[in-house]
Structures are given as structure tokens and as C-alpha cells.
């Protein structure tokens, strides 16, 4: 009897299922199916060269990452799809609840373990020297991309959120709703040319930070790394993605990007330079003042940096100085300028308890019996809790324009602590149930694909299409039409659309990068991702909506994170 070739059998199974899934009507499936197909196709290719891996650390890491992959794949959306619901009970059990999940786990394990096992080959490929100079070409292309984004989004003046903050600061109204640092930034740079001044600064910062990164790569490593970095920027539509969102999210993400570039410089150098100090100090401060609670991420990262570099007195002094300067700058701008000079209005009481209120609403929706129902009904009746609950928008249960007048009840009855204590009891009572419910609002941070009951988002958006046009030039130019083509294209391709703005995808890839850094005995590289990790943890308990702007920092540093993971930091070109 002829021996069965297991590799070819698996290739046939994955190939057959890929074709079957692709033949299904698009209206019947969620984007999770497309991720499954891509995973299967990669598996078919990888199996040709795949051999059993004997390294236990790689095997254990790959198994854990594979389990994480299927959990974060929005597999619930596959089970809730029309295709599954209309299948017979036998088909459901065999295909959707057993065979397909096992094949997804096997596929992801094969791909992840192959990637980790061959990480050194990838490093050798991208670290080969090329015969031509790519540096100037890369800077030129990145500059052109930034100009394209800048001109294509000139109509952002009509974006509602932007109009709001501009009206505030131009009429002398200051509020802690946004950070004081952001409001001052908008006030300064919109004075000469309106929002065009802000867009110009964003584009300029993007070009400056990229030049800084490309200079570092050119000085210390092979120029093929520059080519890989450039291609990744183009494939992931940088800077289109960052420049189509509101300035408050863009400037914060650019600050994180600058901070990441500074740590990239530190991690790939044996000594600290003036250029490095300037970028580290400036972007640490900017990150701290452009997003609520970001000061926590910056200071904690710098404290860890002090511990990691404790044997290097020069680095330690720089990090400690940066911590002091960050805290001083944040306090001066937020409290002295904001409260004492500008008399900024404090946020409403109810805003502080958005997520706790959301979680209570989630349980109310399931008719959960609360012990303190009388206290909870001082804020909303049981039916109102259920009505206002929104799976993807926590704001619905707390924002002023949704519950006009009722938010005062929180302060009147001091319900904030009641909400927090109720959440603690719910968590302790059934931790898994609590985490699952919390993951609905945080699914953009955790889930790789779009939930079938979620909403679509164009990853590259031309605002002059969606809002009132400010002037003819912003609507009738070559850049506008090109951006329009990009939006239409990316909005139609499910996997590209999800990859470009689903934070869960980047979070999964970053976990792989962390494993690779640990296996390569380069744990210091994790310092590069630490600000993002801390911000993500903060978002898990404070994210008010499913808006992709919250995951923008993860998107913008992705090309640089990839380069750092696979370069050899102990080998220098010059």
C-alpha cells in the first residue's frame, strides 16, 4: 500500500477549503473568512519547505500564538454568519464547530512556527547590501506621499470635530475635554492659514521623522533595509491612513512615531547623540500633552529604560532628565497654563465613568439581577439602561447629547463610586463573562477581522467627498482624484480594509515580534513597543468607541517595528 504524503494531503485540504470559501457569496460571510483563506494559502506554500521543529520554545510560543489568533479572529462572526445558520445541524457540528477551527489552529501554527524558525533567514535577506543608493529615492517618495495626503485632505476644515475645537479656542473657551496641549497647538497653527497650517505641520513632521529613521538605517545598516521600510510604508498606505483622521489623533500618533524613532536610535547605537536627545525629549513631551493619560505610558517607559540601561550612566542620566522634564512640562501646560491662566473648564463628572456605565448596561441588556438596583435606577431606569446600551459605542450611555440633563444625576447621587464597585463585583463574580462583554467595545483593539455585526470603515478616506467642500481646489485637483481612487479600492477589498485599521491585527503581529526578540536574546527591543503596549492596556479600560483613530499609533510605527525586529543590532555598516 502506497504511503500517504501528509504534506500533499494537507495542501489539498487547505486548497479545497480556500476555493470553497471564495465561492461563497460575499454577502453571506464576514471578513474573518478572508483571513482564513489567506492563512490557508500561505500554509499551502509553506508546507513545501516545512519540516518538524524540535525547538520546544518555538513550539510552545507558536501554539500559544495560534490559540490567540483564533480567539481574536472574530470567529464568533463565522459562527453567526448566514452560511452557518442555514446549514444542517450535522454540518454545523462537523465543519464550523470542529474541523474548521482545528484546521485554522493547525494552519496558524505551521505559519507562525515557520516564520519564527526562519527568522534568521529573513534577517539575512533584508540585510544584504544593494548596489544602488535608495536613500534619496525613499525620501523623495515619502515626501510625495505626504504631499498627496496633505492636498487630498484640504477639505478637513469641514470635519465636525475639528470645527468644534476651532470655535472653542478662537472664542477664548478652553476645556479639558481635549488636552490643553492639543488646544494650544490648534490655536497656534491655525492662526495664519486655518486648518491648512495644521495639515502642513503634520506632513512636515511625518517627513522629518522618516528622514531621521532613514538616516539611522543608512548610517548603521545595509540599504536594503531602507527599501523594505519604503515598501511597507507604501503597502500600508502611509501617510494616507494617518492624515485622513482628526488632527488630535494624527498629532498624537506622530508624537508616538517620533518617540519610537528616538528609541530606535537608542537601541541601535552604542552612544547617545544630541540628535537622539532632542528627538527623545521633544516627542516624549508631545506624546504626554496630546492624549489624556499618555503621560503614564511615557513615564513608565522611561522608568523601564532607566532599569534596562542602569549600568550605562550616560543613558541613565538622559532618561531620568527626560522623566523630570516630561512631568514638569505636562504639569505646567495642563495645570498652570490650562487651569490658572486659561481657566479651562473641567470635564463633566459623568465622562470619567464611561466604561463602567457601559458594562452595567451590557449586563442590564441580559436582565442580570443587580443587588443595588435601586442605586443604579437613580441614574436611569432599567428600560433606559437597556435602550441606551450600544455594543460598540460606550458613549451612548454617558455622553451629554445622548442623555440630556440626566448626566447631572451621577454627580447629584455620587454614582461614580457605585458604578466602579458594581463593576468590581461583576468581575469577581464571573471574570470570563466580564472580559467577553468588555471585548465587545474593545474589539477594535483585540479582534483581527471586522465583527459581522460591527461597522465598516474606509481605511483611506477623502473627506472632501463626505463633508462640505471648503474650496474648489480641495475638490478638483489631481491629488484629490487619486485619493478618491485609493479610497474606493481599499474600501472594496475586505482583507486590506481590515488590516489597515483593525488594531487586533497589529497587536497579533507585535506579539510575534516580541517572541522573536526574546528568542533572539534581544529583549531590549521590547522597549521600543512599550509605550504602545501601555497605551493599549489603558484603552482596554477607557475606550469609548469603535473608532479606528484609537489604534492609529500601532499602525504608524508598524514598518519601523518590522525593521527593528529583523535587523542585527550588533552589526554596523559604518
Buried (B, 14 or more C-beta within 10 A) or exposed (E): EEEEEEBEEBBEBBBEBBEEBEEEEEEEBBBBBBBBBBBBBBBBEBBEEBEEBEEEEBBEBBBBBBEBBBBBBBBBBBBBBBBBEEBEEEEBEEBBEEEBBEBBBBBBBBBBBBBBBBBEEBBEEBBEEEEEEBBEEBBEBBBEBBBBBBBBBBBBBBBEBBBEBBEBBEEEBBBBBBBBBBBBBBBEBBEEEBBBBBBBBBBBBBBBBBBBBBBBBBEBBBBBBBBBBBEBBBEBBBBBBBBBBBBBBBBBBBBBBBBBBBBBBBBBBEEBEEEBBEBBBBBBBBBBBBBBEBBBBBBBBBEBBBEBBEEBEEBBEBBBBBBEBBBEBBBEBBEEBBBEEBEBBEEBBBBBBBBBBBBBBBBBBEEEEBEEEEBBEBBBEEEBBBBBBBBBBBBBBBBBEBBEEBBEBBEEEEBBEBBBEBBEEBBEEEEEBBEEBBBBBBBBBBBBBBBBEBEEBBBBBBBBBEBEBBEEEBBEBEBBEBBBEBBEEBBEBBBBBBBBBBBBBBBBBBBBBBBBBBBBEBEBBBBBBBBBBBBBEBBBEBBBBBBBBBBBBBBBBBBBBBBBBBBBBEEEEE
